[in-house]
Amino acid sequence: MFIIGSFSLRLLLAGLAIINTIAALTNDGSGHLELSLQREEQMYYATTLDIGTPSQQLTVLFDTGSADFWVMDSSNPFCSPKSNPSLYQNATYNGSKITPSVDCSSMSTYNENSSSTYQDLDNGRFYIIYADETFSDGSWGKETVSVNGIDIPDIQFGLAKYATTPVSGVLGIGFPRRESVKGYEGAPDKYYPNFPQLLKSEQIIDVVAYSLFLNSPDSGMGSIVFGAIDESKFYGDLLTFPMVNEYPTIVDAPATLAMTIQGLGAQNKSGCERETFMTTKYPVLLDSGTSLLNAPKTIADKMASFVNASYSADEGIYILNCPDSADDIEYTFDFGDLQINVPLTSLILSPEVEGGYCGFAVQPTNDSMVLGDVFLSSAYVVFDLDNYKISLAQANWNASEDSKQVINIPTDGSIPGGKSATAEPWSTNEPFTVTSDIYSSAVCKSKSAVHLPTGSSSTTQSNVQARSPSARIARSRSTTTLSNTIQTGGFMNQTISAAMESSSATKPKAPPHCDQ
């Protein structure tokens, strides 16, 4: 079986061993700060922070798609097992007796009573509910966060005293407009300076901007540098694009880390086959809190059919015969002035049972497109929240610690050596079409064709295979709170109910070799 999901699906962490890796947080006093990231069981990227005095070490999910920092309280009665179950046997929530449902044995939790620097804000309720009805509920506080001797005082955070959300906490670093402070009973209804905003106010960085390098999926380690870029982590030019406002009727400036994609396709690098799936401007959210890639069904179907993956309604995922390690397919994400190539190896989920079918890490949606970790691992991304810009380049997976070339980002967001993109940004949604070939060279047979908005079709079935990396667990997530109009999101997923070799699953076609 696989474990996959989205914000509308439940995240099941049963049996997940959290690797208690201390994140290296370094500040050389020159306007930037680096934080290392650990990939947890192929599911999400996390970091470990020291909170309070004396310090308590917590491993929390790292998320560019949300804005709140929250942690699980050590007295959460939904945790099971407990060292002293009698303390919780009569616990209630909203008048109902609590049945412990979250295995907290491998999680780190926070005890505010053990910290001399904890401040109860008494400013209302902290609350996040997810689409599967898991939730985190509690109060707001302030605390000191320190790593490797660097103190960041008075960080506002949510203290989840009642939580069925199966993670130790979340460090959200998105726009403050995404904070969970509106839309529920007892909400404080007031935005606050979150983690990256405080780094600027404490003069640790000059601009609210950070560069993200997740590294290859096999490495398991990534990094984020607040206030600077590392030129050793990418190839070619770093192109800067404007963010787009996905909700112009609600807010007057971008509230999500979204930009414009201009086209999408796939090709076999050996020159056998290629296809352009669309050349329509479309908003895409770049989100480290999403493991998979979400795309409108029309596009997701084309991406899947290129490798002969078939959608299984029983399993809720595209599946295909586990491919060969020698194949070299890659998906191309065209941003107009720049193309990011993602190897198919990053998009394959292997089965829990050897010999079963593999999963394809793309999930169909009604209309949203979210580029999660399976894309971000191939890209070097700079998010400039002060100046509403996103910069992209192809990630360098061969970068080493000895090759670092860190350059600070000035307050105007201009990146030394960077270039401004010329591609026109998205403004309104239009039907998906293919009006050109995103591949400029003529080295192989192209399956691209000009399609009308309706009645169009495209050639399916690629003549190549893909290989399966070690990933067997993945998580996907949709957008988080935007005022009280947009539903708060979170960490959800579902368990795919049957192993991929089950006869109840839709049998995928075997992808033929290129020379057949």
C-alpha positions as CSV (number, residue, x, y, z in Angstrom):
1,M,0.0,0.0,0.0
2,F,0.9,3.6,-0.3
3,I,0.3,6.5,2.0
4,I,-0.5,9.6,0.1
5,G,-2.7,12.6,0.6
6,S,-3.7,16.3,0.4
7,F,-5.2,18.9,2.7
8,S,-8.5,17.1,2.2
9,L,-6.9,13.8,3.2
10,R,-5.6,12.6,6.6
11,L,-2.0,12.4,7.5
12,L,-1.3,9.1,9.2
13,L,2.0,9.0,11.0
14,A,1.5,5.6,12.8
15,G,4.9,3.9,12.9
16,L,6.7,7.0,11.6
17,A,10.1,7.3,13.3
18,I,11.0,10.9,13.6
19,I,14.7,11.3,13.1
20,N,15.8,13.6,15.9
21,T,18.4,15.5,13.9
22,I,19.4,18.8,15.3
23,A,19.1,21.5,12.6
24,A,22.1,23.6,12.2
25,L,21.2,27.3,12.5
26,T,24.0,29.6,11.8
27,N,24.4,33.3,11.7
28,D,27.7,34.8,10.8
29,G,26.6,38.3,11.7
30,S,26.6,39.5,8.1
31,G,22.9,39.6,7.4
32,H,21.9,36.0,6.8
33,L,21.0,32.9,8.7
34,E,21.1,29.3,7.5
35,L,18.8,26.5,8.8
36,S,19.3,22.9,7.8
37,L,16.4,20.6,6.9
38,Q,15.9,16.9,7.4
39,R,13.6,14.9,5.1
40,E,11.5,12.7,7.4
41,E,10.7,9.2,6.1
42,Q,10.1,10.5,2.5
43,M,7.1,12.5,3.9
44,Y,8.1,16.0,4.7
45,Y,10.9,18.3,5.6
46,A,11.4,19.1,9.3
47,T,13.8,21.0,11.5
48,T,14.6,20.7,15.2
49,L,14.5,23.9,17.3
50,D,15.3,24.6,21.0
51,I,12.3,26.3,22.7
52,G,12.1,27.9,26.1
53,T,14.4,28.2,29.1
54,P,15.8,25.7,29.9
55,S,15.5,24.6,26.3
56,Q,13.1,21.9,25.0
57,Q,14.0,20.3,21.7
58,L,11.1,19.9,19.2
59,T,11.2,18.5,15.7
60,V,8.6,20.5,13.6
61,L,7.4,20.4,10.0
62,F,8.9,23.1,7.9
63,D,6.3,24.8,5.7
64,T,6.5,27.7,3.2
65,G,2.7,27.3,2.6
66,S,1.6,28.5,6.0
67,A,2.6,31.2,8.4
68,D,2.1,30.1,12.0
69,F,4.5,28.5,14.4
70,W,2.7,26.0,16.6
71,V,3.7,23.1,18.8
72,M,1.9,20.2,20.6
73,D,1.5,20.6,24.3
74,S,2.9,17.8,26.5
75,S,-0.5,17.4,28.2
76,N,-2.5,16.8,25.0
77,P,-5.0,14.2,26.1
78,F,-5.5,12.9,22.6
79,C,-2.0,11.3,22.8
80,S,-1.7,7.6,23.2
81,P,0.0,5.8,24.8
82,K,0.4,7.8,28.0
83,S,2.8,7.0,30.8
84,N,-0.1,7.4,33.3
85,P,-3.4,6.7,31.5
86,S,-5.4,7.4,34.6
87,L,-4.7,11.1,34.3
88,Y,-6.6,11.2,31.0
89,Q,-9.3,8.6,31.4
90,N,-11.9,11.3,32.3
91,A,-10.7,14.0,29.9
92,T,-13.3,15.7,27.8
93,Y,-13.3,18.0,24.7
94,N,-16.3,20.1,23.9
95,G,-18.3,18.0,26.4
96,S,-17.4,14.6,24.9
97,K,-15.1,12.1,26.5
98,I,-11.8,11.9,24.7
99,T,-10.6,8.7,23.1
100,P,-6.8,8.9,22.7
101,S,-6.1,8.6,19.0
102,V,-2.6,9.9,18.3
103,D,0.5,7.9,18.8
104,C,2.8,10.6,20.4
105,S,5.5,8.1,21.4
106,S,7.9,9.3,18.7
107,M,6.9,12.9,18.8
108,S,8.5,15.8,20.7
109,T,6.1,18.0,22.8
110,Y,6.4,21.2,24.7
111,N,5.7,21.9,28.4
112,E,5.1,25.6,29.1
113,N,5.2,25.0,32.9
114,S,8.9,24.0,32.6
115,S,10.0,27.2,30.8
116,S,10.8,30.5,32.6
117,T,10.5,32.5,29.4
118,Y,7.0,31.3,28.4
119,Q,4.4,34.1,28.2
120,D,0.7,33.5,28.0
121,L,-0.7,36.1,25.6
122,D,-4.3,35.8,26.8
123,N,-5.4,37.2,23.4
124,G,-7.8,34.6,22.3
125,R,-7.9,31.0,21.0
126,F,-5.5,29.2,18.7
127,Y,-7.4,26.8,16.4
128,I,-6.8,25.0,13.2
129,I,-9.3,22.4,11.8
130,Y,-8.5,20.3,8.8
131,A,-10.9,18.9,6.2
132,D,-10.8,15.4,7.7
133,E,-11.7,16.9,11.1
134,T,-8.3,16.5,12.7
135,F,-7.5,19.7,14.5
136,S,-5.1,21.6,16.8
137,D,-6.8,23.7,19.5
138,G,-5.3,25.8,22.3
139,S,-4.0,29.2,23.1
140,W,-1.4,31.8,22.0
141,G,1.9,32.4,23.7
142,K,5.4,33.9,23.2
143,E,8.7,32.1,23.7
144,T,12.4,32.3,23.0
145,V,13.6,30.0,20.2
146,S,17.4,29.3,20.2
147,V,19.6,27.0,18.2
148,N,23.4,26.8,18.6
149,G,23.4,29.7,21.0
150,I,21.4,32.1,18.8
151,D,18.4,33.5,20.6
152,I,15.3,34.8,18.9
153,P,13.1,36.2,21.6
154,D,9.3,36.8,21.8
155,I,8.2,34.5,19.0
156,Q,4.4,34.2,19.0
157,F,3.2,30.7,18.6
158,G,0.2,28.5,19.0
159,L,0.2,26.0,21.9
160,A,-2.0,23.0,20.9
161,K,-3.4,21.7,24.2
162,Y,-5.9,19.5,22.4
163,A,-4.7,18.1,19.1
164,T,-5.5,15.2,16.8
165,T,-3.1,16.4,14.1
166,P,-0.3,13.8,14.2
167,V,2.8,16.1,14.1
168,S,4.8,17.7,16.8
169,G,4.3,21.1,15.4
170,V,4.8,23.3,12.3
171,L,7.1,26.2,11.5
172,G,5.3,28.2,8.9
173,I,7.2,31.0,7.2
174,G,4.7,32.4,4.6
175,F,3.0,35.7,4.5
176,P,1.4,36.9,7.9
177,R,-1.9,37.1,5.9
178,R,-1.9,33.3,6.0
179,E,-1.9,33.2,9.8
180,S,-4.7,31.3,11.5
181,V,-6.1,34.3,13.4
182,K,-9.5,34.7,11.8
183,G,-12.6,32.7,11.0
184,Y,-13.3,30.7,14.2
185,E,-14.8,31.4,17.6
186,G,-12.4,33.1,19.9
187,A,-10.0,34.0,17.2
188,P,-7.7,37.0,18.0
189,D,-8.5,38.6,14.6
190,K,-5.1,40.2,14.5
191,Y,-2.0,39.4,12.4
192,Y,1.4,39.3,14.1
193,P,5.1,39.3,13.1
194,N,5.9,35.6,12.4
195,F,9.3,33.9,12.2
196,P,10.9,35.5,9.1
197,Q,9.4,38.9,10.1
198,L,11.1,38.7,13.5
199,L,14.4,37.8,11.9
200,K,14.3,41.1,10.1
201,S,13.1,43.1,13.1
202,E,15.9,41.6,15.2
203,Q,18.3,42.7,12.4
204,I,19.5,39.2,11.7
205,I,18.5,39.7,8.1
206,D,18.0,42.8,6.0
207,V,15.0,41.7,4.0
208,V,12.2,39.1,4.5
209,A,13.5,36.8,1.8
210,Y,14.9,33.2,1.9
211,S,16.4,30.7,-0.5
212,L,15.3,27.1,-0.4
213,F,17.4,24.1,-1.5
214,L,15.8,20.7,-0.8
215,N,18.6,18.8,-2.6
216,S,18.0,15.5,-4.3
217,P,15.3,13.1,-2.9
218,D,18.0,10.5,-2.1
219,S,20.1,13.0,0.0
220,G,17.5,13.4,2.7
221,M,19.0,16.8,3.6
222,G,18.3,20.3,2.5
223,S,18.8,23.9,3.7
224,I,17.2,27.3,3.8
225,V,19.2,30.6,4.0
226,F,17.3,33.6,5.3
227,G,18.4,36.9,3.8
228,A,20.8,35.4,1.3
229,I,21.5,33.1,-1.6
230,D,24.1,30.4,-2.1
231,E,25.5,30.5,-5.6
232,S,26.9,27.0,-5.3
233,K,23.4,25.4,-5.0
234,F,22.2,26.1,-8.6
235,Y,23.2,26.0,-12.3
236,G,22.9,28.8,-14.8
237,D,21.1,32.1,-14.3
238,L,18.9,32.9,-11.3
239,L,15.7,34.3,-13.0
240,T,13.4,36.6,-11.0
241,F,9.7,36.5,-11.6
242,P,6.8,38.5,-10.0
243,M,4.5,36.8,-7.6
244,V,0.9,36.7,-8.6
245,N,-2.2,37.5,-6.5
246,E,-4.4,34.5,-6.6
247,Y,-7.2,36.2,-4.6
248,P,-7.5,39.8,-6.0
249,T,-11.1,40.1,-4.7
250,I,-9.9,39.4,-1.1
251,V,-6.5,41.0,-0.8
252,D,-4.7,43.8,-2.7
253,A,-1.3,42.1,-2.8
254,P,-0.1,38.5,-3.1
255,A,-0.8,36.4,0.0
256,T,0.6,33.1,-1.3
257,L,4.0,32.1,-2.7
258,A,2.6,31.8,-6.2
259,M,3.9,32.6,-9.7
260,T,3.1,32.0,-13.3
261,I,3.9,28.8,-15.2
262,Q,3.9,29.2,-19.0
263,G,4.0,25.6,-20.2
264,L,4.5,21.9,-19.2
265,G,5.8,18.9,-21.0
266,A,7.8,15.7,-20.8
267,Q,10.5,14.1,-22.9
268,N,12.9,11.2,-23.0
269,K,16.4,12.6,-23.1
270,S,17.6,10.0,-25.4
271,G,15.5,11.6,-28.1
272,C,12.8,9.0,-28.5
273,E,9.7,10.9,-27.5
274,R,8.4,14.2,-26.2
275,E,5.1,15.9,-25.6
276,T,3.9,19.4,-24.7
277,F,0.9,19.2,-22.4
278,M,0.0,22.9,-22.2
279,T,1.3,26.4,-23.1
280,T,-1.3,28.3,-21.1
281,K,-0.4,30.9,-18.4
282,Y,-1.5,29.5,-15.0
283,P,-0.8,30.3,-11.4
284,V,1.2,27.8,-9.4
285,L,1.8,27.7,-5.7
286,L,5.3,26.7,-4.6
287,D,4.9,24.9,-1.3
288,S,7.4,22.9,0.8
289,G,4.6,21.6,2.9
290,T,3.2,19.6,-0.1
291,S,5.0,16.3,-0.8
292,L,3.5,15.6,-4.2
293,L,2.5,17.7,-7.2
294,N,-1.2,18.7,-7.6
295,A,-2.4,19.6,-11.1
296,P,-5.8,20.1,-12.8
297,K,-7.1,16.8,-13.9
298,T,-6.7,17.6,-17.6
299,I,-2.9,18.2,-17.1
300,A,-2.5,15.4,-14.5
301,D,-4.0,12.9,-16.9
302,K,-1.5,13.9,-19.7
303,M,1.4,13.7,-17.3
304,A,0.4,10.2,-16.2
305,S,-0.4,8.9,-19.7
306,F,3.1,9.8,-20.9
307,V,4.4,7.0,-18.8
308,N,1.4,4.7,-19.2
309,A,0.2,5.3,-15.7
310,S,-3.5,4.7,-15.1
311,Y,-5.7,6.2,-12.4
312,S,-7.0,3.7,-9.9
313,A,-10.3,4.8,-8.3
314,D,-9.8,2.1,-5.7
315,E,-6.4,3.4,-4.7
316,G,-7.0,7.1,-5.3
317,I,-3.7,7.4,-7.2
318,Y,-2.2,6.9,-10.7
319,I,-0.3,3.6,-10.8
320,L,2.1,2.0,-13.3
321,N,4.4,-1.0,-13.6
322,C,7.5,-0.2,-11.6
323,P,10.0,1.0,-14.3
324,D,13.5,0.3,-15.1
325,S,16.4,2.2,-13.5
326,A,18.0,3.0,-16.9
327,D,15.2,5.1,-18.3
328,D,15.8,8.9,-18.5
329,I,12.4,10.6,-18.8
330,E,12.1,14.1,-17.4
331,Y,9.2,16.6,-17.0
332,T,9.8,20.2,-18.1
333,F,8.2,23.1,-16.3
334,D,8.4,26.1,-18.5
335,F,8.3,29.6,-16.8
336,G,8.9,31.5,-20.1
337,D,12.5,32.7,-19.5
338,L,13.5,29.5,-17.7
339,Q,12.8,25.8,-17.7
340,I,13.1,23.5,-14.7
341,N,13.6,19.8,-15.5
342,V,12.4,17.2,-13.0
343,P,13.5,13.6,-13.5
344,L,10.7,11.0,-13.4
345,T,12.6,9.3,-10.6
346,S,11.4,12.1,-8.4
347,L,7.8,11.4,-9.3
348,I,7.7,7.6,-8.5
349,L,6.3,6.1,-5.3
350,S,7.4,2.5,-4.8
351,P,5.1,-0.1,-3.3
352,E,5.4,-1.4,0.2
353,V,5.3,-5.0,-1.2
354,E,8.1,-5.9,-3.6
355,G,6.7,-6.7,-7.0
356,G,3.7,-4.5,-6.7
357,Y,2.8,-1.5,-8.9
358,C,4.4,1.9,-8.4
359,G,2.5,5.1,-7.8
360,F,2.9,8.4,-9.7
361,A,3.3,11.4,-7.5
362,V,0.9,13.7,-9.3
363,Q,-2.6,14.2,-7.9
364,P,-5.5,15.5,-10.0
365,T,-7.4,18.6,-8.7
366,N,-10.4,20.6,-10.0
367,D,-8.3,23.6,-10.9
368,S,-5.4,24.3,-8.5
369,M,-1.8,23.6,-9.3
370,V,0.7,23.1,-6.4
371,L,4.3,22.3,-7.0
372,G,5.4,20.4,-3.9
373,D,8.6,18.8,-2.8
374,V,8.8,16.5,-5.9
375,F,9.3,19.7,-8.0
376,L,11.1,21.8,-5.4
377,S,13.9,19.3,-5.0
378,S,14.9,20.0,-8.6
379,A,14.7,23.8,-8.2
380,Y,16.6,26.4,-6.3
381,V,14.0,28.9,-5.2
382,V,14.3,32.4,-3.6
383,F,11.2,33.8,-2.0
384,D,11.2,37.6,-1.5
385,L,8.2,38.5,0.6
386,D,9.1,42.1,1.0
387,N,9.2,42.7,-2.7
388,Y,6.8,40.1,-4.0
389,K,9.3,38.2,-6.1
390,I,10.3,34.6,-6.7
391,S,13.6,33.6,-8.3
392,L,14.3,30.2,-9.8
393,A,17.2,28.2,-11.1
394,Q,18.0,24.5,-11.7
395,A,19.2,23.0,-8.5
396,N,22.8,21.7,-8.3
397,W,22.6,18.3,-6.5
398,N,26.4,18.1,-6.5
399,A,26.9,21.1,-4.3
400,S,29.0,20.5,-1.2
401,E,29.5,22.3,2.1
402,D,33.0,23.3,1.0
403,S,31.7,25.0,-2.1
404,K,29.3,27.5,-0.4
405,Q,29.1,31.0,-2.0
406,V,26.7,32.9,0.1
407,I,25.6,36.4,-1.0
408,N,23.3,38.6,1.0
409,I,20.1,39.9,-0.6
410,P,19.7,43.8,-0.3
411,T,16.5,45.4,0.9
412,D,15.3,46.1,-2.6
413,G,15.5,42.4,-3.4
414,S,17.9,42.8,-6.3
415,I,20.0,39.6,-6.4
416,P,23.7,40.1,-7.4
417,G,24.2,38.4,-10.7
418,G,20.5,37.7,-11.1
419,K,18.3,38.5,-14.1
420,S,14.7,39.8,-14.3
421,A,12.3,37.6,-16.3
422,T,10.5,39.1,-19.3
423,A,7.6,36.6,-19.5
424,E,4.1,38.0,-19.0
425,P,2.5,36.9,-15.7
426,W,-0.9,35.3,-15.3
427,S,-3.9,37.5,-14.6
428,T,-7.0,35.4,-15.4
429,N,-7.7,31.7,-15.9
430,E,-8.0,30.5,-19.5
431,P,-8.7,27.0,-21.0
432,F,-5.7,24.8,-21.3
433,T,-4.3,24.8,-24.8
434,V,-1.1,23.8,-26.7
435,T,-0.2,26.5,-29.2
436,S,3.5,25.7,-29.5
437,D,6.2,23.2,-28.6
438,I,8.1,24.1,-25.4
439,Y,11.1,22.1,-26.7
440,S,13.0,24.3,-29.1
441,S,15.4,21.6,-30.4
442,A,14.3,19.0,-33.0
443,V,16.2,16.0,-31.7
444,C,13.2,13.7,-31.4
445,K,9.7,13.0,-32.5
446,S,7.3,15.5,-30.9
447,K,3.8,14.5,-30.0
448,S,2.8,18.2,-29.5
449,A,-0.1,19.6,-31.4
450,V,-2.1,22.8,-31.5
451,H,-5.3,22.1,-29.5
452,L,-8.5,24.1,-29.3
453,P,-10.0,24.8,-25.8
454,T,-12.7,22.2,-26.4
455,G,-12.8,19.0,-28.3
456,S,-9.1,18.6,-28.1
457,S,-7.1,15.5,-27.6
458,S,-3.5,14.5,-27.4
459,T,-1.5,11.4,-28.2
460,T,-1.0,9.4,-25.1
461,Q,1.3,6.5,-24.1
462,S,5.0,7.1,-23.8
463,N,7.3,4.5,-25.1
464,V,9.6,4.6,-22.1
465,Q,9.8,3.3,-18.6
466,A,10.6,5.0,-15.3
467,R,12.4,3.7,-12.3
468,S,11.3,3.6,-8.7
469,P,13.3,5.4,-6.0
470,S,13.2,4.5,-2.4
471,A,10.2,6.6,-1.5
472,R,7.2,4.7,-0.2
473,I,5.4,7.4,1.8
474,A,4.3,10.8,0.5
475,R,2.1,13.6,1.6
476,S,0.4,16.4,-0.3
477,R,-1.2,19.5,1.0
478,S,-3.3,22.3,-0.3
479,T,-3.4,26.0,0.6
480,T,-3.9,27.3,4.1
481,T,-6.0,30.1,5.6
482,L,-6.5,33.3,3.7
483,S,-8.6,35.6,5.9
484,N,-11.9,33.9,7.0
485,T,-12.9,33.1,3.4
486,I,-10.5,30.3,2.6
487,Q,-10.5,27.1,4.6
488,T,-7.5,26.5,6.7
489,G,-5.5,23.6,5.4
490,G,-3.1,21.1,7.1
491,F,-1.5,17.8,7.1
492,M,-3.9,15.2,5.8
493,N,-3.9,12.0,3.9
494,Q,-5.5,8.7,3.4
495,T,-4.2,5.2,3.5
496,I,-4.5,3.5,0.1
497,S,-6.5,0.5,1.1
498,A,-4.9,-2.3,-0.8
499,A,-1.4,-3.2,-1.9
500,M,-0.6,-2.4,-5.5
501,E,-0.5,-6.0,-6.5
502,S,-4.2,-6.4,-5.5
503,S,-6.5,-7.6,-8.2
504,S,-9.0,-5.0,-7.2
505,A,-6.8,-2.2,-8.5
506,T,-7.0,-0.9,-12.1
507,K,-4.2,-2.8,-13.9
508,P,-1.8,-0.3,-15.7
509,K,-0.3,-1.0,-19.0
510,A,3.3,-2.0,-19.1
511,P,5.2,0.9,-20.7
512,P,7.0,-0.5,-23.8
513,H,10.6,0.2,-24.4
514,C,11.6,3.0,-26.8
515,D,12.9,0.6,-29.4
516,Q,9.7,-1.6,-29.6
